[in-house]
Amino acid sequence: MTNIPELKIGVVAVSRDCFPECLSVNRCKAVVNAYKEKYAEKNIYECPICIVESEIHMEQACIDIKKAGCNALVVYLGNFGPEIAETLLAEYFEGPKMFIAAAEESGKHLIQGRGDAYCGMLNASYNLKLRKIKAYIPEYPVGDAKECANMIHEFEPIARAVLGLNKLKIISFGPRPLNFMACNAPIQPLFDLGVEIEENSELDLYEAFQKHKEDQRIPELVKEMEEELGEGNKIPKILPRLAQYELTLKDWIEEHKGHCEFVTVAGKCWPAFQTQFGFVPCYVNSRLTAQGYPVSCEVDIYGALSEFIGMVVSEDAVTLLDINNSVPKDMYDAEIKDKFNYKIQDTFMGFHCGNTASSKLSFCEMKYQMIMARNLPQEVTQGTLEGDIIPGDITFFRLQSTADCRLRAYIAQGEVLPVATRSFGSIGVFAISEMGRFYRHVLIEGNYPHHGAVAFGHYGKNLFEVFKYIGIPVEEIGFNQAKGVRYPTENPFE
């Protein structure tokens, strides 16, 4: 996908001068080789300079990995390590960083071959805290070559997310719709994260749209849409206007990216959008999201931010859905109760008008927006991509600012069930273990809006580490507690 950071990880072995330097050198080579054998060779670079206790060596290593094009750092303690030099390296390196340590190889080599990196990691973490340096440390950061290679691979999505946020611009159009305070949140925390925001009027967007009326690229883009929709192309006459709108957004992104490298969009879609543009933008939103440019509905700025994080972590298309409606009891009894290990309170339906990428739908058709058409002529509500979301693992999550500018987040892993929705829009039957309690004691208690980002797969572990890395207190990261584990606000008396 486009619009995702390309990662190159610099691995620097560190050594304390009273320990054999060869331990760090040889162990680091083994880690890098193990990584190259299992993962992408081009993603990793081994610094030829082994830091001892010298800050001079630290400076040389920092220059070397930057010159090699590395934008993420792994500090590898092959032995006890020099706590000052190794943490200064992390301080001077501008990108995301990780600390890992070598396990001892054999009971036969515990005299001259003992490195004590298990001990050194404690001092490294203490010094990182003293210097107020953010660094990722795995759950168990000590391992052999293959284990450390796997740790580096697990660091990749976290590093991509951190890099992406530092060079991200969110482009928004218009304020939230009337009676839609739910997606209104302060923008100060965006700047605290290093994220830029460009806020525009719908009039600016409409003017740009009108200027694309005779764009010569429209016919070619219409053909591309026809191929994607196939038999689902039920409203072919609307495609030229949708193509015109897609070109408008793409050109706006390129012209307004500025100094940032990555972009996401928070778009307006009602109430006046339909009557003025003559369609709804859902299908275009789905296409841009599939191409790597997530577009949130209803000017949901933190929804767009959440989508971007999910896309970068999963390297796949994501979607933004309403946590929308309960599953009817007769439907649960007939199709879920005796087939899946979920209570009815564990289930709900995730829905949006038609913004989910076609690749994430079991089937799709171009339709009109039924809810809007209750008050408007049907022809101005055309442009939704409707279908049931593909069954499989998902992660439901959101990063959000409170009214007083504190960042918080939630994460819940679950699945989309292979159950026909019998409804409209981009929609699926979702199941998350203990969802009923999570709904009450995280979503409601935490005052979250109804929009949630969806990543297609289980990415809770990575997202949790991303949220920790960017500074969200762990007590502010909600998740679905297992049965028997009580939420702080949960009534202890059944």
N, C-alpha and C positions, 0 to 999 in steps of 0.2 A: 504494500500500500504506500501511497504518497503521504506527505505531511507527517512523517514519523522520523524522529532522530535516528541517524545511523551511528551505531556504537562502535568505538574502538577502545578497548580496555588496556591500560598500561599496568603491568604487574611489576612491582618493585620489591625485591627481597631485602630484608633488613637484618642486621647482625650486630650483636653486642661484642665489643672487642675482647672480652674475656672468655668468649665461647668460640669454638672452631668456625671460621667463616665458611668453610666448605659445606657445613651443614645447611646453611641458608642457600648457598649457590646451587648445590646439587638437588636439594629438595624443591627449590623453586623451578628448576628445569624440568623435574619430573611432573610437577603440577601443570606447567604450560604444555608439555608434551601430551599429558593425559587429556587436557582440554582440547588440543588440536585434533587428537584422534577421535574424539566423540562429537565435537561441535565445530563451528566455523573457524577455520584457521585465520581468516582475515580479520576477525573480531578481536584478536589478542596480540599484545606486543610485550615481550620480555625485556625489561630495561637491563642493559649490560653492566650497569654500575651497581655494585652491592654496597648499600649504605652500612657503614660501621657505626661509630659513635659520633662521627663528624658532621657538623652542620654544612660544611663545604660539600661533602658527598651528597647530602640532601639536596642542596641547590643544583648540583650537577644532574642528579636524577630527575629533578623537576623540569629542568630545561630539556633534557633528553626526551622525556615522554611527551612533552608539549610539541617538540620538533617532529616527533613521529606521528603527530596528529591524534594523540589519545585524548578523549574527552571524558573518560572515567578512570578511576584509579583503584587498584587493589594493592594494599600494603600487606605483604606476606611475611609473617614472623617465622623464619626457618629455625631460629633459636630464640633465646629470651628477648632479644631485640633492644635497641636503644630508645628508651621511651621518649626522650626529648626530640631527637632527630626525626623519628618516625611520625610523631604527631605534628611537628613543624611541617613536614612534607604534606600532610593532609591539610594543614592550614593554608599553605601557599598554593596548593592545587585548587583550581576554581571549580572543577566539576564534581559530580557525586563520587564518593569514596567508600571503600569497604575494607575491613580488617579481618584477616583470618590467620590461623596459626597451624604449625606442623605438629602432628602426633608423632610419638616415638615409634620407630619401625620394629625393633626387635629387643627381646630380653637379653640378647647376646651383646648388645652395644649400648649399655647403660653407664659406661664410664666416659670414654672420649667421644662416644656417639650420642650422648644425651643432650638435647637442646633446651629443655625447660620452657618451650614456647607456651605451654599450658599456663605457666606462672606469668610469663611476660605479657600475655593477653590482658591479665588483670591490671597491670600497670599501664598498658596502652589505653585501656578504657578509662582509667582514672585520669590520665593526662588529657585525653580528649575532652572530658568533662571540665577540667580546669581551664582549658583553652576555649570552651564553648564551641567545639567543632562538631558538626553533624556528620556522622558516619554510620554506615550499615554494618551491623555485626550479626551474623546468623544466630539462630537459636542455639546451636552447638557449634562454635566456630573453630574447632580443632579437629583435624582429620588427616588422613593419608593423601597421596597425590590425587587419586580418583575422587575421593570425597571432597577435597578442596576444589577440584575442577568443577564438580557439580554445584558447589556453593557459588562459584563465580558465575555459572550459568543462571542460577537462581537470582543473582544480583542484577542480571541484564534488564529485565522489565522494570525493576525499581530505578535503575540508572536512567533508562529511556524516559521514564515519567518525569524524573527530576530535571533532566536536560530539557525536555519538552516544555515544562512549566516555566522554566527560566527564559524561554524564547518564544512564548506564546502570546498571540493577540486574539482577544475575543471581539468580534465585530457584531454590534447589535443594531437593530432597526426598530425604533419606536419604544414607547413605554409599554408596560404590561397592559393587556386589555382591561376594560372596566370590570369591576367585581372580580379581579384576579390578583389580589394582594399576595396570594400564596407564593408567587414566584418573585416577589419583590424583596431584594436583600441588599445590604450595603456593599459598595465596591471597594472600600478601603482594604479589606483582606486580600483582594486580588493583587494590589500593589505590594502588600506584605509578602506575597508569594513570588513576586517578580513577574506577574502576569500583566500585560497591557490590555486596556479596553478602549475601544473606539465606539462611541454611542452616536447613532445617526437617527434622523427623522424618517418616517415612512415616505415623506415627500421627496427626500433625497433618493430613496430607492425607486420610487415611482418615476422620477425624472430620468434616472439611469435606465430603467426598463423601457421607457418610451424611445430613448435614443437607440435602442437595440431592435427597433421594430422591423427594419429592413436588413438586419444582419445576414450576410451571405452564408453564414455557418448554420443557419437554422435548418434548412432541408436535410443536411447530413446528420445533424443531431436528432432530427425526427426519425430518420431511418434507424438510428441506433436505439432509440426508444421503442420503435416498433419491433425490433428484433428481441429486445429484452422482454417486452410484454407478451409477445406471441399471441396465443388465443385469448389472453386476458386484455387485449387492446379493444375494449368495449366502447371507448369514446374517442375515436381517432381524430376528430375535428379539434379537440382541445390540445393536441400535442404541439402544434407550432407555437402556441402561446407559452406552453410549459418550457419548450426549448428556448424561447426568447428569454424567459425568466432565469433559466439555468445559466445561460451565457452571461446574463447581467450579473449574477452572483459571482461567477468565476472571474469575470473581469474585475469586479469590485475587489475581490480577494487579492488578486495580483497587483492592482493599482494601489491598494491601501495596506499592504503587508508591512511596508516601511522597513524598519531595522529588524523586525521580528522574522523568524524562520518558519513558524507554524501558526496556523489560523484555525479558529472555529467560529461558528456563527450562531447568534441567538436571534431568530427571525420572528417577525410579526405574521399572523395568519388570520386574524379576525379582530374586531367585527367589520371594519370597513374594507379590509383587504379584498374580499370576494367581489364586492360591488364595483370597486375601482379597477382592480386588475382583471376581473372577469373569470377567476378560477381560484382554487385553493392550492397552496404550494407543496402539499404533502409529498407527492411523487418526486418532485425535484429535491426536496429535503432528503428523501430516501436514497436517491442516486448520489448526491454529494457525500452523504455519510458513507456509502459503499466505496466511494473513491478516496476516502481518508479525510474528508472535511465534515465532521459532525455538525449538523444543524439542529438546534433545539427548537421546539415549538413555543409559541406564546412568550417570546422574549425572555426565556428562562436562562439567565446568564450562568447561574451555578449548575444548571442542567447541562449546558453546553460544556462547561469546564469538566464536569463529571464524565460526560461522554468522551471527551478528549483523553482523559486519564485512562479510561477503560480501553479505548482503542489502542493507545500506546502500550499499555501493559499486555493486552491480548494479541496485538498485531492483527486485528480482525475488526470487521464492522461491528458496531454496537447499535443500540436503539434507546430511545427515551419513551417511557410508557407511564400512563396513569396507573397507580395502584387503585384499580377502578371499581370492581364490583365483586360481591360474594358469589360463590358457586351455588346455584339453587339446590335445595336438598334432594329433589327428585333426580336431578342430574348427577349429584354426588352418589346417591344410592345405586343408580343404574350403571354408572361407568367408572367409579373410582373406589368405592367403599371396599369391595372384596378383591380388588385387583392391585391396589397400591397401599403401602403402609402409611397412610396419611389420614388424620382426622379431618372433618369438614372445615374446622377452623384453621387447618394448615393450608387450605387452598383459597385461591382468589383468582380473578381474571385481570391480566395486564392488558391495557388497551391504549391505542391512540388512533387518530383519524385515518392515518395511512402513510406514516413516515418511516416504516421499517423497510430495510433493503430487501429487494426481491429474493436475494440469495438466502435470506433468513425466514422466508415464508414457504410453507408447504405447497401453496398455490397462490396466485395473485391475479387480481383483476383491477382495471382502472374503473373507478366508480365516482359517485358524488357523495358529499358529506351529509349524511342523513340528518344529524342533529341541526346543522346550520340550515338545511333545506326546509326545516319546519317553519322558519320565519323569512326565508329568502327564496327567490326563484331558483329552481333546481339547477338551471344551466350555469349559474355563477358559482356553484359549490362543487363543480367537477374538478377532479385532479387528485383524488385519494388513491392510494395503492392498498387494496384490501386483501386479506387472506389470513389464515391461521398460521401462527408462528411455529416453526419447526420444533418437534419434541427434542429434548436433550437437556444437558446440564446448563445452568445459568448462574450468574452472580448478580444480584440486585444490590445497588449501592448508590450513595450520593454523598458529595462534599457540599457543605452548606455553611453560610455565615448566619449567625444570630443577629438580632436587631442591634446588639451592642458590639458587633464586629468581632465575635469569637468564632473561630472555625470549628466545626464539628462534622462528624461523618457517621454513616452506618454501612454495614456490609452484611449480606445474608446470602448464603449459597443454597441452591435448590435446583428445581428442574421445571421444564415445560412438559406437561403430561400429553401423551398421544390421545387426546380427547377432543373431538370436534366441538368447537365453541358455540355453534348455532347462532352466531351473532355477526356483527359488522365491524369494519375497521381493521387495522393491524392488531391482532388480538390472540391471546393464548390463555390456556388454563395452567396456572402456575401452582407449584406446591413447594413450600418451604417448611421444614420441620419446626414445630412450635411457633408458626407464623402468628397465631392468634395472640399469644403473649408478646411477641416481638412487635406486632402492630400496636398494641396498647401501651407497652412500657418503653419502647424506643421511638416509634414513629409519632404516636400521639403525644406521649410525655415529652419528647424532644422537640415538638412543634415543627416537624418537617413538613414541607409541602407535598402534594400528592404525586409529583413527578419523581420517578426513579430511573436511573440509568441501568441498562441491562447489558452485561457482557456474556457472550455465548461460550460458556465453559466455567469451570471452577477456578476463580482467580482471587479468592478471598485472602489467601496467604500473602500474595504479592501486594494487593491493595492495602492490606493492613500495614505492611512495611512502608509503603509509599506514604500513607497518611502519617505514620510515626515520623518518617524522615523529614517531611515538610513542616513538622512542628505541632501536629495535633496531639494534645494530651491523650494518653491511652484511655483514660476514663471518659473521654468525649467521643470515643469510637464505639458506637453501638453495634451489637451483633445478636443473632438469635440464640439465646441461652438454651442449653439442653434442659430437658425435663428434670426437675428436681433442683435446678440451680436458680435461685430466686433473684429477680431484679430488685434493685434498691427500693423502688416504689411499689413493688408487688405486695399485695395483701398476704400475710403469712397464714391467714386462716381461710381455709377453703370454704 
